[in-house]
Amino acid sequence: MPTAECNGQTLYYEDHGEGDPLLCVMGLSANTLAWALQVQPFAAAHRTVIFDNRDAGRSSMAQGDYEIRDMADDTLALADHVGLERFHLLGYSMGGAIAQEVALAAPERVKSLTLAVTFASGSAWARKLTEVWGARRLKQSWEEFVDELLLLNVSEAFFELDGAVDYLRSMMLADPHPQPAEAFVRQLSASGRHDAAGRLPGLEVPTQVIGGERDILVPIWKSKQLAQLIPAARLTVIEGSPHGANLERAEEFNQLVLDFVAS
């Protein structure tokens, strides 16, 4: 099991394929399993590095609160560990917030930046949401939490597909490394405090923003706002897509990432 000591954390990671490197940063609560439909197509064209953020999967659990910038430092330390001097960077949801901070801290290392279903900053509303959602999570069983994640991440149309939700639910419940409730609250709270909006207009990295038209977790207006803040950013909206585009719309999502990296 490959791990790296990064910024005071022990990060589990996987290294797939060869070629121009692509470093992928996953979102809230999720671990490397969430990249299941991306690894093979990405690794066919790129050296693809995926990992578990602190407080998720097989990485270490934090001992207290932290910020998105701390998670960006984790990511850069991992890039150093695996020898990625320059790389393409993909961030998904909370991972997109982390990727923003990586690109702002070390723009010379980021060849291209893809920010998927993510946001430039939190707000008073977002911080209240994290407070309410975090308190609810502490009272939920893992099974109840998985059911809530399904409702937030896949579409109504997906629920109508025979057996689709049952299959995905069973896979999530079978995860051998479920995230502890306290770890979710720490990640969620850090996400609510993220604020890069005032610094993004100075970012000079080729950037693509991918939004989901029917994303109820990170609504599409946040993707549009993010693209407007970053000079010359390309905005792509996946029609009809929920937050979990990497799962429900994997083929389309993968092609958008690979085409932009190739360009």
Secondary structure, 3 states (H helix, E strand, C coil): CCEEEECCEEEEEEEECCCCCEEEECCCCCCHHHHCCCHHHHHCCCCEEEECCCCCCCCCCCCCCCCHHHHHHHHHHHHHHCCCCCEEEEEECHHHHHHHHHHHHCHHHEEEEEEECCCCECCHHHHHHHHHHHHHHCCCCHHHHHHHHHHHHCCHHHHHCCCHHHHHHHHHHCCCCCCCHHHHHHHHHHHHHCECCCCHHHCCCCEEEEEECCCCCCCHHHHHHHHHHCCCCEEEEECCCCCCHHHHCHHHHHHHHHHHHHC
